[in-house]
């Protein structure tokens, strides 16, 4: 949860520094992929056909993080990050419907509270400030893609893959996709100084985030573990208020409190 929150903050800093989304993802992938593959080799985890679910998650993750990164160019981190992390609602719904995970009253309460928290944070924007429509569309696409990716991780585990294999398989798709996409946009392989400052840092943080989240799925339900991990938006919002000077008022404070209550319900479910 904390790793995802810190990763989102790095995304915003990169966007503020003017790093294009395609370049940022390329810089992120250049450290994410070798680190993930090194972890998989060190773990000695065998690669099986179930790794294909990790590759599918990698494709969804690229779509998710590219659109999220683009959305931050004109959007607020304390608004877009909560919306982006609402992807766990879709992951939980897919797990309940397709994997027959139980839907307990506490899960219902937490999944109902999470959108309320996002609404409170969204409604707490500074007076006179409008949220760009394009930014909301981009973060909406990112949210759906990340929700599907979260479901693929659990399916991959059920099919017999290990967490290191799933993350390495994700990286095997993410890195070439990000590099080719950036090259097509730029006309050549190009990495600005700011790209190398923020991209690798995000890559390293997200390797830890994905490994820890997928490891938690080996012991728990996707409809519980993924939402808790994605509650990193609470930390991101606080980081945004504290370090980026984004406005903080009573409504946003209530949003953070409701999000924390939703996480507590999930932990107890």
ROGU-490694 format. One record per residue (C-alpha): residue in three letters; x, y, z. Coordinates in steps of 0.1 Angstrom, whole numbers, plus 5000, padded with zeros to 4 digits. Layout:
residues N
AlaXYZ/...
END
This chain:
residues 269
Unk500050005000/Unk502750245009/Unk504850154979/Unk501950224955/Unk501350554973/Unk504950654969/Unk504950544933/Unk502050764925/Unk503851064941/Unk506850994918/Unk504450994889/Unk503251334898/Unk506751474903/Unk507651354869/Unk504551504853/Unk505251834871/Unk508851824857/Unk507451794822/Unk508451434815/Unk506151294788/Unk504150984798/Unk505750764772/Unk509250864782/Unk508550814819/Unk507150464814/Unk510250374793/Unk512550494821/Unk510450314847/Unk510549984826/Unk514349994822/Unk514749934859/Unk511549754866/Unk512149474841/Unk515749374850/Unk514949394887/Unk511849174884/Unk513648924862/Unk516648914887/Unk514248844916/Unk512648564896/Unk515948404888/Unk517148444924/Unk513848284937/Unk514347984913/Unk510747994904/Unk509947774873/Unk508247944844/Unk504947774835/Unk502147844810/Unk500448024839/Unk502948304833/Unk500748414804/Unk498448574829/Unk501348784841/Unk501948894805/Unk498248984801/Unk498549184833/Unk501649354819/Unk499749474788/Unk496949604810/Unk499449764833/Unk501049954804/Unk497650094794/Unk496850184830/Unk500150354839/Unk500450534806/Unk497050694809/Unk497550764846/Unk500850934839/Unk499251144811/Unk496251244834/Unk498651394859/Unk499951654834/Unk496651844839/Unk495151674869/Unk495751684907/Unk497551394923/Unk495151414953/Unk492251374929/Unk493551144902/Unk495350904925/Unk492250814945/Unk490250764913/Unk493050544898/Unk493250334929/Unk489450274928/Unk490350004903/Unk490149764932/Unk486349794931/Unk486449624896/Unk489049374908/Unk486949274938/Unk483749254916/Unk485449024892/Unk486848804920/Unk483348774936/Unk481548704904/Unk484048484885/Unk486148334913/Unk483248294937/Unk484948474966/Unk482548544994/Unk480848884996/Unk480648965033/Unk478949265049/Unk482349415058/Unk483449395022/Unk480249555010/Unk480749835036/Unk484349895025/Unk483649884988/Unk480750134994/Unk482950355015/Unk485850374991/Unk483950564963/Unk482650794990/Unk486250875000/Unk487150944964/Unk484151174960/Unk485151364991/Unk488651404978/Unk487351504944/Unk484851754958/Unk487551914979/Unk489252084949/Unk490352444954/Unk487652704948/Unk487452814912/Unk489552524900/Unk488052294874/Unk489251934868/Unk490151894832/Unk487751654813/Unk490651494794/Unk492451424826/Unk489351244840/Unk488951034808/Unk492550934809/Unk492450834846/Unk489150644840/Unk490750434813/Unk493750374836/Unk491350264864/Unk489550004844/Unk492849864830/Unk494449834864/Unk491349664878/Unk491549394852/Unk495249354858/Unk494649294895/Unk492249014886/Unk494748854862/Unk497348824890/Unk494948614912/Unk493948394882/Unk497648344874/Unk498348234910/Unk495347994909/Unk496847854876/Unk500047774894/Unk502348074888/Unk504448214916/Unk504548594924/Unk508148644911/Unk507148464878/Unk504048684874/Unk505949004880/Unk508748894856/Unk506248804829/Unk504549144834/Unk507949304830/Unk508649104798/Unk505649264782/Unk505849604798/Unk509549694790/Unk509449624752/Unk506049784749/Unk507050104767/Unk510350124748/Unk508850074713/Unk505950304721/Unk508350584732/Unk510650524702/Unk507750564678/Unk506650884695/Unk510151034696/Unk511450884663/Unk514450744683/Unk515350604717/Unk515650914738/Unk515750964775/Unk515751314790/Unk517651384822/Unk514351414841/Unk513251084827/Unk516250914842/Unk515751094875/Unk512150974881/Unk511550674859/Unk513950424875/Unk512950534910/Unk509250454901/Unk510350124886/Unk512150014917/Unk509350114940/Unk506749934918/Unk508649614917/Unk508449594955/Unk504749704954/Unk503749434929/Unk505749154945/Unk504249234979/Unk500749264966/Unk500848934946/Unk502548754975/Unk499648864997/Unk497248704971/Unk498848364978/Unk497348385013/Unk494248595009/Unk491348684986/Unk491748924957/Unk488649104969/Unk490449185002/Unk494149204994/Unk494049414962/Unk491749674977/Unk494049715007/Unk497149744985/Unk495450004963/Unk494450204993/Unk497850364987/Unk495950664974/Unk495450765010/Unk499250795015/Unk499450964980/Unk496951224989/Unk498651305022/Unk502051325003/Unk500451554978/Unk499151785006/Unk502351775026/Unk505051794998/Unk503351934967/Unk501452214983/Unk498052084971/Unk495052224989/Unk493852045021/Unk490552125038/Unk487951955059/Unk486351775031/Unk489551615020/Unk490351525056/Unk487051345057/Unk487851165025/Unk491151035040/Unk489250925071/Unk486550735052/Unk489250565031/Unk491050455063/Unk487750315076/Unk487150125044/Unk490649975047/Unk489849865083/Unk486649695072/Unk488649505045/Unk491249395070/Unk488549265093/Unk486549085066/
END
